[in-house]
Amino acid sequence: MTHQFDVVIEKDSEGNFVASVPALPGCHTQARSLDELMTRVREAIELCLEEQGSAPEPLDFVGVQRVTVNA
């Protein structure tokens, strides 16, 4: 069975790409290149699904907003 997940990709201050999967809390990984990141995020998703025992309720992607706060 196949599943689709939205992945948020960011770049940290050291130049590493960081991926997180909003539908799977705690599911994230990082890599030096986008190609390696995509390989690693697929592995991370498979491990998260294996740990949960079932796929979560799918989320509909709406968009990304940048919010500025004074803290």
Short mmCIF file of the C-alpha atoms (twelve columns), coordinates in Angstrom:
data_MODEL
# 
_entry.id   MODEL 
# 
loop_
_atom_site.group_PDB 
_atom_site.id 
_atom_site.type_symbol 
_atom_site.label_atom_id 
_atom_site.label_alt_id 
_atom_site.label_comp_id 
_atom_site.label_asym_id 
_atom_site.label_seq_id 
_atom_site.Cartn_x 
_atom_site.Cartn_y 
_atom_site.Cartn_z 
_atom_site.pdbx_PDB_model_num 
ATOM 1  C CA . MET A 1  0.000  0.000  0.000  1 
ATOM 2  C CA . THR A 2  1.295  3.475  -0.811 1 
ATOM 3  C CA . HIS A 3  0.826  6.652  1.204  1 
ATOM 4  C CA . GLN A 4  1.616  10.273 0.411  1 
ATOM 5  C CA . PHE A 5  2.927  12.743 2.968  1 
ATOM 6  C CA . ASP A 6  3.724  16.438 2.792  1 
ATOM 7  C CA . VAL A 7  7.290  17.189 3.873  1 
ATOM 8  C CA . VAL A 8  8.500  20.570 5.130  1 
ATOM 9  C CA . ILE A 9  12.117 21.264 4.131  1 
ATOM 10 C CA . GLU A 10 14.230 23.981 5.723  1 
ATOM 11 C CA . LYS A 11 17.934 24.854 5.691  1 
ATOM 12 C CA . ASP A 12 19.765 25.404 8.979  1 
ATOM 13 C CA . SER A 13 22.552 27.884 9.726  1 
ATOM 14 C CA . GLU A 14 25.229 25.286 8.897  1 
ATOM 15 C CA . GLY A 15 23.773 24.563 5.438  1 
ATOM 16 C CA . ASN A 16 22.108 21.256 6.332  1 
ATOM 17 C CA . PHE A 17 18.670 20.489 4.913  1 
ATOM 18 C CA . VAL A 18 16.124 19.535 7.567  1 
ATOM 19 C CA . ALA A 19 12.886 17.694 6.759  1 
ATOM 20 C CA . SER A 20 9.849  17.186 8.959  1 
ATOM 21 C CA . VAL A 21 6.566  15.413 8.293  1 
ATOM 22 C CA . PRO A 22 3.643  17.286 9.924  1 
ATOM 23 C CA . ALA A 23 1.299  14.280 9.733  1 
ATOM 24 C CA . LEU A 24 3.796  12.187 11.717 1 
ATOM 25 C CA . PRO A 25 4.844  14.067 14.886 1 
ATOM 26 C CA . GLY A 26 8.498  13.428 15.664 1 
ATOM 27 C CA . CYS A 27 9.270  12.295 12.126 1 
ATOM 28 C CA . HIS A 28 12.213 14.349 10.915 1 
ATOM 29 C CA . THR A 29 15.711 13.978 9.503  1 
ATOM 30 C CA . GLN A 30 18.542 16.005 8.023  1 
ATOM 31 C CA . ALA A 31 21.202 15.739 5.301  1 
ATOM 32 C CA . ARG A 32 23.804 17.798 3.439  1 
ATOM 33 C CA . SER A 33 22.060 17.463 0.045  1 
ATOM 34 C CA . LEU A 34 18.453 17.384 -1.121 1 
ATOM 35 C CA . ASP A 35 18.949 14.002 -2.804 1 
ATOM 36 C CA . GLU A 36 20.230 12.457 0.416  1 
ATOM 37 C CA . LEU A 37 17.483 14.204 2.388  1 
ATOM 38 C CA . MET A 38 14.761 12.644 0.246  1 
ATOM 39 C CA . THR A 39 16.262 9.182  0.735  1 
ATOM 40 C CA . ARG A 40 16.463 9.723  4.478  1 
ATOM 41 C CA . VAL A 41 12.962 11.164 4.834  1 
ATOM 42 C CA . ARG A 42 11.470 8.148  3.052  1 
ATOM 43 C CA . GLU A 43 13.319 5.889  5.496  1 
ATOM 44 C CA . ALA A 44 12.150 8.018  8.449  1 
ATOM 45 C CA . ILE A 45 8.523  7.855  7.278  1 
ATOM 46 C CA . GLU A 46 8.713  4.074  6.892  1 
ATOM 47 C CA . LEU A 47 10.143 3.759  10.414 1 
ATOM 48 C CA . CYS A 48 7.476  6.056  11.886 1 
ATOM 49 C CA . LEU A 49 4.704  4.093  10.173 1 
ATOM 50 C CA . GLU A 50 6.206  0.824  11.386 1 
ATOM 51 C CA . GLU A 51 6.331  2.169  14.946 1 
ATOM 52 C CA . GLN A 52 2.739  3.492  14.839 1 
ATOM 53 C CA . GLY A 53 1.370  0.323  13.296 1 
ATOM 54 C CA . SER A 54 -0.936 2.203  10.922 1 
ATOM 55 C CA . ALA A 55 -1.039 5.301  8.758  1 
ATOM 56 C CA . PRO A 56 -2.488 8.450  10.335 1 
ATOM 57 C CA . GLU A 57 -5.539 10.308 9.091  1 
ATOM 58 C CA . PRO A 58 -4.393 12.227 5.994  1 
ATOM 59 C CA . LEU A 59 -4.016 15.999 6.242  1 
ATOM 60 C CA . ASP A 60 -4.813 18.371 3.382  1 
ATOM 61 C CA . PHE A 61 -1.890 20.688 2.650  1 
ATOM 62 C CA . VAL A 62 -3.029 24.305 2.748  1 
ATOM 63 C CA . GLY A 63 0.218  26.271 2.654  1 
ATOM 64 C CA . VAL A 64 3.113  27.701 4.610  1 
ATOM 65 C CA . GLN A 65 3.115  31.066 6.347  1 
ATOM 66 C CA . ARG A 66 6.059  32.889 7.925  1 
ATOM 67 C CA . VAL A 67 5.078  34.621 11.160 1 
ATOM 68 C CA . THR A 68 7.209  37.231 12.951 1 
ATOM 69 C CA . VAL A 69 6.964  37.692 16.738 1 
ATOM 70 C CA . ASN A 70 8.916  39.711 19.278 1 
ATOM 71 C CA . ALA A 71 10.371 37.352 21.853 1 
# 
